[in-house]
């Protein structure tokens, strides 16, 4: 029997762990700093259900612009990696990108392309070409750095294309935990190798032995469903950023961190419930479009039987052979 852990249970486990992991023998300054970080982490912990805001820098596999969301990884002592690096041997790209984060680089490209300075315009074009050419958010230089930086047997998180994946290293090879919907019925498929930037890795079992999917077509459909769900999630996040539903002006002053976290969690649960309802509606609509002509869905099966009977009525006077065919005919439900 498959054990299912809900998002609420997972949030509770993480919150308890952060509280229990508080260092015992530390100075007063360190204690205050830790408590502040813990409070900040608790305030954004609910975002784990939808997505965290992390902003990569292109200079190192562990270099991110500091955001409150990064505190969660620090407190849980979970290494966070990415592989979107500039090759230091390509001087013009190094100059164009510099020490910018992704957000800063996008702003720089816009400013450079609007400049009257030809050199700045060229620099902006080079930076834009770098983003376009590395749209997979993984470069071969970054992959090499990942392979050399991640420790053997280390369990960590890999950030790519706005997704967080569990990553480990086994016998010098990087592997990502398989979590796509298409693999729900593939009990033996656990890991996928990360050995190129194109994403076509090899599937393995829990012992890292090669284990191709038993039904590649089912896996492919599941992966497409996952892409659709990711798109809906991205739209949900965009709508959340554009209009925050929490009436901050109505929250009383002096509210405790626990009460604030509870209010945030309630609002997040409401938005998550709405999101899943929209998902279900989208799935129903997609299923309706994929109906095969002549076949009836479970919700329209009775109508099909009724229409079949109506077709039989005017044929009562036909030959006995035709009547037998009608009796033996079946209706697809």
C-alpha positions as CSV (number, residue, x, y, z in Angstrom):
1,X,0.0,0.0,0.0
2,X,1.4,3.4,-1.0
3,X,1.8,5.8,1.9
4,X,0.8,9.4,1.2
5,X,2.1,12.4,3.1
6,X,0.1,15.5,2.8
7,X,1.5,19.0,2.3
8,X,0.2,19.9,5.8
9,X,2.0,17.0,7.4
10,X,5.3,17.9,5.6
11,X,5.0,21.5,6.7
12,X,4.5,20.4,10.3
13,X,7.5,18.0,10.2
14,X,9.7,20.8,8.8
15,X,8.5,23.3,11.4
16,X,9.1,20.9,14.2
17,X,12.6,20.1,12.9
18,X,13.5,23.7,12.7
19,X,12.4,24.3,16.3
20,X,14.2,21.1,17.6
21,X,17.4,21.9,15.7
22,X,18.0,25.2,17.7
23,X,21.6,25.2,18.9
24,X,22.0,24.9,22.7
25,X,25.4,26.4,23.6
26,X,25.6,29.6,21.7
27,X,26.2,33.2,22.6
28,X,23.4,35.7,23.1
29,X,24.1,37.4,19.8
30,X,24.1,34.1,18.0
31,X,20.9,33.1,19.8
32,X,19.1,36.3,18.7
33,X,20.3,35.9,15.2
34,X,19.1,32.3,15.0
35,X,15.7,33.2,16.5
36,X,15.3,36.0,13.9
37,X,16.2,33.6,11.1
38,X,13.8,31.0,12.5
39,X,11.0,33.5,12.6
40,X,11.7,34.6,9.0
41,X,11.8,30.9,7.9
42,X,8.5,30.1,9.6
43,X,6.9,33.1,7.9
44,X,7.7,31.8,4.4
45,X,7.5,28.1,5.1
46,X,4.0,27.9,3.6
47,X,5.5,28.9,0.2
48,X,7.0,25.4,-0.1
49,X,3.7,24.3,-1.3
50,X,3.8,26.6,-4.3
51,X,7.3,27.8,-4.9
52,X,10.2,29.7,-3.4
53,X,11.9,32.8,-4.9
54,X,15.6,32.0,-5.4
55,X,17.8,34.1,-7.8
56,X,20.9,32.4,-9.2
57,X,24.2,34.0,-9.8
58,X,26.3,32.7,-12.7
59,X,29.6,32.6,-10.9
60,X,29.3,29.4,-8.8
61,X,27.1,26.4,-8.3
62,X,26.3,27.5,-4.7
63,X,26.0,31.2,-5.3
64,X,22.5,32.7,-5.0
65,X,21.3,36.2,-4.3
66,X,20.3,36.3,-0.7
67,X,16.6,36.1,-0.2
68,X,14.5,35.1,2.9
69,X,13.7,31.9,1.2
70,X,17.3,30.8,1.3
71,X,17.1,30.8,5.1
72,X,15.0,27.6,5.0
73,X,17.8,25.7,3.4
74,X,20.3,27.1,5.8
75,X,18.3,26.2,8.9
76,X,17.6,22.7,7.6
77,X,21.3,22.3,6.7
78,X,20.4,21.3,3.1
79,X,22.9,22.3,0.4
80,X,21.3,24.1,-2.5
81,X,23.0,23.9,-6.0
82,X,22.4,25.1,-9.5
83,X,24.4,24.6,-12.7
84,X,23.7,27.8,-14.7
85,X,27.3,29.0,-14.9
86,X,29.3,31.2,-17.4
87,X,32.4,29.5,-18.8
88,X,35.3,31.6,-17.5
89,X,37.2,31.0,-20.8
90,X,34.6,33.0,-22.8
91,X,35.8,36.5,-22.0
92,X,33.1,38.5,-23.7
93,X,30.3,36.6,-21.9
94,X,32.2,36.9,-18.6
95,X,32.4,40.7,-19.1
96,X,28.7,41.0,-20.1
97,X,27.3,38.9,-17.2
98,X,29.8,40.0,-14.6
99,X,28.6,39.3,-11.0
100,X,24.9,39.9,-11.8
101,X,22.1,37.7,-10.6
102,X,19.5,36.6,-13.1
103,X,17.1,39.4,-12.2
104,X,19.9,42.0,-12.3
105,X,21.1,40.6,-15.7
106,X,17.7,41.0,-17.2
107,X,17.5,44.6,-16.1
108,X,21.0,45.2,-17.4
109,X,20.1,43.8,-20.8
110,X,17.1,46.1,-21.1
111,X,19.2,49.2,-20.1
112,X,22.1,48.3,-22.4
113,X,19.8,47.8,-25.4
114,X,18.3,51.2,-24.9
115,X,21.6,52.9,-24.5
116,X,23.2,55.2,-27.1
117,X,26.6,53.7,-26.3
118,X,27.4,51.1,-28.9
119,X,29.7,49.2,-26.5
120,X,26.9,48.9,-24.0
121,X,24.4,47.8,-26.7
122,X,26.9,45.0,-27.8
123,X,27.3,44.0,-24.2
124,X,23.6,43.7,-23.8
125,X,23.3,41.6,-26.9
126,X,26.0,39.2,-25.7
127,X,24.2,38.8,-22.4
128,X,20.9,38.2,-24.0
129,X,22.4,35.6,-26.3
130,X,23.9,33.9,-23.3
131,X,20.4,33.6,-21.7
132,X,18.9,32.4,-24.9
133,X,21.6,29.8,-25.6
134,X,21.4,28.4,-22.0
135,X,17.6,28.4,-21.7
136,X,17.8,24.9,-20.1
137,X,19.5,26.7,-17.2
138,X,22.4,24.2,-17.2
139,X,25.7,24.6,-19.0
140,X,28.5,22.1,-19.5
141,X,30.8,24.1,-17.4
142,X,28.2,24.2,-14.7
143,X,27.7,20.4,-15.0
144,X,31.4,19.9,-14.6
145,X,31.5,22.1,-11.5
146,X,28.5,20.3,-10.0
147,X,30.2,16.9,-10.5
148,X,33.4,18.1,-8.8
149,X,31.7,20.1,-6.0
150,X,28.9,17.7,-4.8
151,X,30.3,15.1,-2.4
152,X,30.0,11.4,-2.8
153,X,26.7,10.3,-1.2
154,X,25.6,13.8,-0.4
155,X,21.9,14.5,-0.4
156,X,21.1,18.0,-1.7
157,X,18.7,20.1,-3.7
158,X,19.3,21.1,-7.3
159,X,17.5,24.2,-8.7
160,X,16.8,24.3,-12.4
161,X,14.0,25.8,-14.6
162,X,12.2,27.0,-11.4
163,X,12.1,23.5,-10.1
164,X,13.7,22.0,-7.0
165,X,15.0,18.4,-7.4
166,X,16.5,16.0,-4.9
167,X,20.1,15.2,-6.0
168,X,22.8,12.9,-4.9
169,X,26.1,11.6,-6.2
170,X,26.9,7.9,-6.6
171,X,30.2,6.6,-7.8
172,X,31.1,10.0,-9.3
173,X,27.8,10.3,-11.2
174,X,25.0,12.8,-10.4
175,X,21.4,11.6,-10.0
176,X,18.1,13.3,-9.7
177,X,15.1,11.8,-7.8
178,X,12.3,10.9,-10.3
179,X,9.1,12.7,-9.2
180,X,7.1,13.2,-12.5
181,X,3.5,12.0,-12.6
182,X,4.3,9.6,-15.4
183,X,6.3,7.4,-13.0
184,X,3.6,6.9,-10.4
185,X,3.2,3.3,-11.6
186,X,6.9,2.7,-12.2
187,X,7.9,1.4,-8.8
188,X,11.3,0.4,-9.8
189,X,12.3,3.7,-11.4
190,X,13.8,5.9,-8.6
191,X,16.7,8.0,-10.0
192,X,17.6,9.6,-13.3
193,X,21.2,10.4,-14.2
194,X,22.3,14.0,-14.8
195,X,25.1,13.7,-17.3
196,X,24.3,16.2,-20.0
197,X,22.5,19.5,-20.4
198,X,19.7,18.2,-22.6
199,X,17.9,16.2,-19.9
200,X,17.8,12.8,-21.5
201,X,19.3,10.8,-18.6
202,X,19.2,7.1,-17.8
203,X,16.6,5.8,-15.4
204,X,17.8,3.7,-12.5
205,X,16.3,1.8,-9.5
206,X,17.1,2.5,-5.8
207,X,20.4,0.7,-6.1
208,X,21.4,2.8,-9.2
209,X,21.1,-0.1,-11.6
210,X,19.7,0.7,-15.0
211,X,15.9,0.3,-15.1
212,X,14.1,1.6,-18.2
213,X,10.4,2.4,-17.8
214,X,8.1,-0.6,-18.6
215,X,5.7,1.7,-20.5
216,X,7.4,4.6,-22.2
217,X,4.2,5.9,-23.7
218,X,2.5,6.2,-20.3
219,X,5.6,7.9,-18.9
220,X,5.5,10.4,-21.7
221,X,1.9,11.2,-21.2
222,X,2.5,11.6,-17.5
223,X,5.4,14.0,-18.2
224,X,3.2,16.1,-20.4
225,X,0.6,16.2,-17.6
226,X,3.3,17.3,-15.3
227,X,4.3,20.1,-17.7
228,X,0.7,21.3,-17.8
229,X,0.4,21.3,-14.1
230,X,3.7,23.2,-13.8
231,X,2.3,25.8,-16.3
232,X,-0.9,26.1,-14.2
233,X,1.2,26.5,-11.0
234,X,3.3,29.2,-12.7
235,X,0.1,31.1,-13.6
236,X,-1.1,30.8,-10.1
237,X,2.2,32.2,-8.7
238,X,2.0,35.1,-11.2
239,X,-1.5,35.9,-10.1
240,X,-0.5,35.7,-6.5
241,X,2.4,38.2,-7.1
242,X,0.1,40.6,-9.0
243,X,-2.6,40.7,-6.3
244,X,-2.0,39.7,-2.8
245,X,-5.3,38.6,-1.2
246,X,-4.1,39.0,2.4
247,X,-5.5,42.2,3.9
248,X,-2.3,43.3,5.7
249,X,-3.9,46.5,6.9
250,X,-6.5,44.5,8.8
251,X,-3.9,42.5,10.7
252,X,-3.7,43.9,14.3
253,X,-0.4,45.3,15.5
254,X,1.5,43.2,18.0
255,X,0.3,39.9,16.6
256,X,2.6,37.0,17.6
257,X,4.7,35.1,15.0
258,X,2.6,32.0,15.6
259,X,-0.7,33.8,15.0
260,X,0.8,35.4,11.9
261,X,2.1,32.1,10.6
262,X,-1.3,30.6,11.2
263,X,-3.1,33.3,9.2
264,X,-0.5,32.9,6.4
265,X,-1.0,29.2,6.4
266,X,-4.8,29.5,6.2
267,X,-4.6,31.9,3.3
268,X,-2.1,29.6,1.5
269,X,-4.4,26.6,2.1
270,X,-7.3,28.5,0.6
271,X,-5.3,29.4,-2.5
272,X,-4.0,25.9,-2.8
273,X,-7.5,24.5,-2.6
274,X,-8.6,26.9,-5.3
275,X,-5.6,25.9,-7.5
276,X,-6.4,22.2,-7.2
277,X,-10.0,22.8,-8.1
278,X,-8.9,24.7,-11.2
279,X,-6.6,21.7,-12.0
280,X,-9.5,19.3,-11.8
281,X,-11.6,21.5,-14.0
282,X,-8.8,21.7,-16.5
283,X,-8.3,17.9,-16.4
284,X,-12.1,17.3,-17.0
285,X,-12.0,19.7,-20.0
286,X,-8.9,18.1,-21.4
287,X,-10.5,14.6,-21.1
288,X,-13.6,15.9,-22.9
289,X,-11.5,17.0,-25.8
290,X,-9.8,13.6,-26.0
291,X,-13.1,11.6,-26.2
292,X,-13.0,9.2,-29.1
293,X,-15.9,9.6,-31.5
294,X,-18.5,6.9,-31.0
295,X,-17.2,6.0,-27.5
296,X,-19.1,7.2,-24.4
297,X,-17.6,8.6,-21.3
298,X,-18.7,7.2,-17.8
299,X,-20.9,10.3,-17.3
300,X,-22.7,9.7,-20.7
301,X,-23.0,5.9,-20.7
302,X,-26.7,5.8,-19.9
303,X,-27.5,8.2,-22.8
304,X,-25.6,5.9,-25.1
305,X,-27.7,2.9,-24.0
306,X,-30.9,4.9,-24.5
307,X,-30.0,6.1,-27.9
308,X,-29.1,2.5,-28.9
309,X,-32.6,1.3,-27.8
310,X,-34.2,4.0,-29.9
311,X,-32.3,2.8,-32.9
312,X,-33.5,-0.7,-32.3
313,X,-37.2,0.2,-32.2
314,X,-37.8,0.9,-35.9
315,X,-36.0,-2.4,-36.8
316,X,-38.4,-4.8,-35.1
317,X,-39.8,-5.9,-38.4
318,X,-36.4,-6.6,-39.9
319,X,-35.0,-10.0,-40.5
320,X,-34.2,-12.3,-37.6
321,X,-30.6,-12.3,-38.4
322,X,-30.4,-8.5,-38.0
323,X,-32.2,-8.7,-34.7
324,X,-29.7,-11.2,-33.4
325,X,-26.9,-8.8,-34.4
326,X,-28.5,-6.0,-32.4
327,X,-28.9,-8.3,-29.4
328,X,-25.3,-9.3,-29.5
329,X,-24.0,-5.8,-30.0
330,X,-22.3,-4.1,-27.0
331,X,-22.2,-0.6,-25.9
332,X,-18.8,0.9,-24.9
333,X,-19.1,2.6,-21.6
